[in-house]
Amino acid sequence: MIMKQAANAYFTKDTRMNIRLSGADLEILKRLAAKEGLAYQSFISSVLHKYASGQTRFSP
């Protein structure tokens, strides 16, 4: 039960965010999300989480 509570606390999304993207970037993100079988909002959230937590790095 403690693990379930910890998971819920970790994955709870409690903050809204609005961002502006180019239409071309959004279409690319939607395509990538579809390949992963995710809704594009969930995909973008996952990408941001991985970057923020250090699981992935930006490479220019």
C-alpha positions in Angstrom: 0.0 0.0 0.0 2.9 2.4 0.8 4.3 1.8 -2.7 1.0 2.7 -4.3 0.7 5.9 -2.3 4.3 6.9 -3.3 3.6 6.2 -6.9 0.4 8.2 -6.8 2.2 11.1 -5.2 5.0 10.9 -7.8 2.7 10.8 -10.8 0.1 13.2 -9.6 0.0 16.2 -11.9 -1.1 19.2 -9.9 0.1 22.1 -12.0 -1.2 23.4 -15.3 1.1 25.0 -17.9 0.4 26.8 -21.1 3.1 27.1 -23.8 3.3 28.3 -27.3 4.8 26.1 -30.0 5.1 26.3 -33.7 2.6 24.3 -35.6 5.3 22.3 -37.2 6.9 21.4 -33.8 3.4 20.3 -32.5 2.8 18.1 -35.5 6.2 16.4 -35.0 5.4 15.9 -31.3 2.0 14.4 -32.2 3.6 12.0 -34.7 6.3 10.9 -32.2 3.6 10.4 -29.6 1.5 8.3 -31.9 4.5 6.1 -32.6 4.9 5.6 -28.8 1.1 4.9 -28.5 0.6 8.0 -26.2 -1.6 11.0 -26.3 0.5 13.9 -27.3 0.0 15.8 -24.0 1.2 12.7 -22.1 4.2 12.4 -24.5 5.2 16.0 -24.0 4.8 15.7 -20.2 7.0 12.5 -20.3 9.7 14.3 -22.4 9.7 17.2 -20.0 9.9 15.0 -16.9 12.8 12.9 -18.3 14.7 16.1 -19.1 13.9 17.7 -15.7 14.9 14.6 -13.8 18.2 14.2 -15.6 17.2 11.0 -17.4 17.9 12.6 -20.8 20.1 15.5 -22.0 19.7 18.1 -24.6 22.2 17.7 -27.4 22.3 20.6 -29.9 
